[in-house]
Amino acid sequence: MSTIAAPSAVPSASRVLGRVTLVTGKEEFLSERTVGLVKAAVRGYDADAEVADALANTLTLATLGELSAPSLFSSVRCVVVRALETLPEESVEGLLGYAAAPVDEVALVLVHGGGPRGSGVLTKLRKLPAVVEVKSEEVKPWDLPKFVVAEARARGARIDGDAAAALVQAVGEDLRMLASAVEQLVSDFPGTALGESQVAQYFGGRAEVKNFEIADAMLKGSRVEALEGLRWSLEAGTSPVYILSSVAGQLRTLANFVSGNRAGINDWQAKRLAPTARGWTPEGIGAAIRAVAQADADLKGAASDAAYTLERLVLTVTGLRK
């Protein structure tokens, strides 16, 4: 068995097919990212590959065989077993037997949430040559700026240490929120070395009010939350143009998701978008895009009151969501 830290790039199919990826640790965001990357590797190898998810407490040798068996459409599969710490004792030997000789065209991912429960199974799995452990260790608060720098680098961008620290101070210590904030900055400042000025434009002022949160509230139909955030952000001196840019970016991502274009949308993003998307129709999204375009024209000279323009946009977009 080999051990690596939680990856940020899609691994090659040869590293996951015919092998067992053992994901351990309490940092749920990093664990879910690893699962998503394994799925992406399998689908990149075979677009018709099937993905199956199961909870360990329901796993038996028979169900594992069913999950890993080839289908009518493809022999390549990705099987994810979550909460490995809940694996019944009677299923341990069957799982260990499979992990000792995994099927060549199956990628098995075992996710353990950390803690002492199920440690005996982990010890036995770690001794098997086909098992690769990926550790999702909790990121200490003092290492969060390094996490931000690594997130930017993984997206082909650079952010300096002071800017990374400023982003942590503004957004907080939640890795999912930090990753989303970095993604927003990289998307809206392509090819730019990110510094404190870019961070301040998006995330300056009170930490709880951020442009991407205003956009999220709008797309979720949370009118009061969006209006409160908008007014606070404007009072804090945030540029109306940057608020609108954040809304436009979030709306583009949602439009791609609803249309079925998942390119560039990883699994944890999809999980976050799914509840929001359920309230949108293609027609509604089209109308929202037109409303954003009109607001953009207004802010660039067709209207004199930026606050009124953005408040009207909030009312329009939240009203379009079913």
Backbone hydrogen bonds, N-H to C=O, Kabsch-Sander energy under -0.5 kcal/mol:
donor,donor_aa,acceptor,acceptor_aa,energy
2,S,131,V,-1.1
4,I,133,E,-2.7
6,A,135,K,-1.3
15,R,12,S,-1.7
16,V,13,A,-1.5
17,L,13,A,-2.9
18,G,103,V,-0.6
18,G,106,V,-2.1
19,R,16,V,-1.3
19,R,106,V,-0.6
20,V,130,A,-2.5
21,T,108,L,-3.1
22,L,20,V,-0.7
22,L,132,V,-2.7
23,V,21,T,-0.7
23,V,110,L,-3.3
24,T,22,L,-0.6
24,T,134,V,-2.1
25,G,112,H,-0.9
27,E,136,S,-2.0
28,E,26,K,-1.4
31,S,27,E,-2.1
32,E,28,E,-2.8
33,R,29,F,-2.0
34,T,30,L,-2.1
35,V,31,S,-2.2
36,G,32,E,-2.4
37,L,33,R,-2.2
38,V,34,T,-2.2
39,K,35,V,-2.3
40,A,36,G,-2.3
41,A,37,L,-2.1
42,V,38,V,-2.2
43,R,39,K,-2.6
44,G,40,A,-2.2
45,Y,41,A,-1.4
46,D,42,V,-2.3
49,A,46,D,-2.1
50,E,76,V,-1.5
52,A,78,C,-2.8
54,A,80,V,-2.3
56,A,82,R,-2.8
58,T,55,L,-2.0
59,L,56,A,-1.7
64,L,60,T,-2.5
65,G,61,L,-1.9
66,E,62,A,-2.1
67,L,63,T,-2.5
68,S,64,L,-2.0
69,A,65,G,-0.8
71,S,74,S,-2.3
77,R,105,E,-2.1
78,C,50,E,-2.5
79,V,107,A,-2.8
80,V,52,A,-3.1
80,V,78,C,-0.5
81,V,79,V,-0.5
81,V,109,V,-3.3
82,R,54,A,-2.7
82,R,80,V,-0.6
84,L,111,V,-3.1
86,T,83,A,-2.5
87,L,84,L,-2.0
91,S,88,P,-1.7
92,V,89,E,-1.2
95,L,91,S,-2.0
96,L,92,V,-2.7
97,G,93,E,-2.5
98,Y,94,G,-1.9
99,A,95,L,-2.7
100,A,96,L,-1.6
101,A,97,G,-0.8
101,A,98,Y,-1.2
106,V,103,V,-1.6
107,A,77,R,-2.6
108,L,19,R,-1.7
108,L,106,V,-0.7
109,V,79,V,-3.3
109,V,107,A,-0.5
110,L,21,T,-2.7
110,L,108,L,-0.5
111,V,81,V,-2.9
111,V,109,V,-0.5
112,H,23,V,-3.4
112,H,110,L,-0.6
119,S,116,P,-1.9
122,L,118,G,-1.6
123,T,119,S,-2.4
124,K,120,G,-1.7
125,L,121,V,-2.6
126,R,122,L,-2.6
127,K,123,T,-0.5
127,K,124,K,-0.8
128,L,125,L,-1.9
131,V,128,L,-1.5
132,V,20,V,-3.1
133,E,2,S,-3.0
133,E,131,V,-0.5
134,V,22,L,-3.2
135,K,4,I,-2.2
135,K,133,E,-0.5
136,S,24,T,-4.0
137,E,135,K,-0.7
140,K,138,E,-0.6
143,D,140,K,-1.9
144,L,141,P,-1.2
147,F,143,D,-1.8
148,V,144,L,-2.3
149,V,145,P,-2.3
150,A,146,K,-2.4
151,E,147,F,-2.4
152,A,148,V,-2.3
153,R,149,V,-2.3
154,A,150,A,-2.3
155,R,151,E,-0.8
155,R,152,A,-0.8
156,G,153,R,-1.9
157,A,152,A,-2.8
160,D,194,L,-1.8
164,A,160,D,-2.4
165,A,161,G,-2.4
166,A,162,D,-2.2
167,L,163,A,-2.2
168,V,164,A,-2.0
169,Q,165,A,-2.2
170,A,166,A,-2.0
171,V,167,L,-3.0
172,G,168,V,-2.2
175,L,173,E,-0.5
178,L,174,D,-2.3
179,A,175,L,-2.9
180,S,176,R,-2.1
181,A,177,M,-2.3
182,V,178,L,-2.5
183,E,179,A,-2.3
184,Q,180,S,-2.1
185,L,181,A,-2.3
186,V,182,V,-2.8
187,S,183,E,-2.2
188,D,184,Q,-2.1
189,F,185,L,-1.6
192,T,189,F,-1.8
194,L,158,R,-2.9
194,L,192,T,-0.8
199,V,195,G,-1.7
200,A,196,E,-2.7
201,Q,197,S,-2.0
202,Y,198,Q,-1.5
203,F,199,V,-3.4
204,G,200,A,-1.7
209,V,206,R,-1.5
210,K,208,E,-0.7
211,N,202,Y,-1.4
214,I,210,K,-2.0
215,A,211,N,-2.3
216,D,212,F,-2.3
217,A,213,E,-2.5
218,M,214,I,-2.2
219,L,215,A,-2.4
220,K,216,D,-1.7
221,G,218,M,-1.4
222,S,217,A,-2.6
223,R,221,G,-1.7
226,A,222,S,-2.3
227,L,223,R,-2.5
228,E,224,V,-2.6
229,G,225,E,-2.5
230,L,226,A,-2.5
231,R,227,L,-2.6
232,W,228,E,-2.2
233,S,229,G,-2.5
234,L,230,L,-2.6
235,E,231,R,-2.2
236,A,232,W,-1.7
237,G,234,L,-1.4
238,T,233,S,-2.2
243,I,239,S,-1.7
244,L,240,P,-2.4
245,S,241,V,-2.2
246,S,242,Y,-1.9
247,V,243,I,-1.9
248,A,244,L,-2.7
249,G,245,S,-2.3
250,Q,246,S,-2.4
251,L,247,V,-2.4
252,R,248,A,-2.2
253,T,249,G,-1.9
254,L,250,Q,-2.3
255,A,251,L,-2.7
256,N,252,R,-2.2
257,F,253,T,-2.1
258,V,254,L,-2.8
259,S,255,A,-2.0
260,G,256,N,-0.6
260,G,257,F,-1.0
261,N,256,N,-2.1
262,R,260,G,-1.2
265,I,262,R,-2.4
266,N,264,G,-0.7
270,A,266,N,-2.5
271,K,267,D,-2.3
272,R,268,W,-1.6
273,L,269,Q,-2.5
274,A,270,A,-2.2
276,T,272,R,-0.5
277,A,273,L,-3.0
278,R,274,A,-1.4
279,G,276,T,-1.5
280,W,277,A,-2.1
285,I,281,T,-2.5
286,G,282,P,-2.2
287,A,283,E,-2.2
288,A,284,G,-2.3
289,I,285,I,-2.6
290,R,286,G,-1.9
291,A,287,A,-2.1
292,V,288,A,-2.2
293,A,289,I,-2.3
294,Q,290,R,-2.3
295,A,291,A,-2.3
296,D,292,V,-2.4
297,A,293,A,-2.1
298,D,294,Q,-2.4
299,L,295,A,-2.6
300,K,296,D,-1.4
301,G,298,D,-1.6
302,A,297,A,-1.7
303,A,298,D,-1.9
306,A,304,S,-0.7
309,T,305,D,-2.1
310,L,306,A,-2.4
311,E,307,A,-2.6
312,R,308,Y,-2.5
313,L,309,T,-1.7
314,V,310,L,-2.2
315,L,311,E,-2.2
316,T,312,R,-2.3
317,V,313,L,-3.0
318,T,314,V,-2.4
319,G,315,L,-1.3
320,L,316,T,-1.0
320,L,317,V,-0.8
321,R,317,V,-0.9
322,K,279,G,-3.0
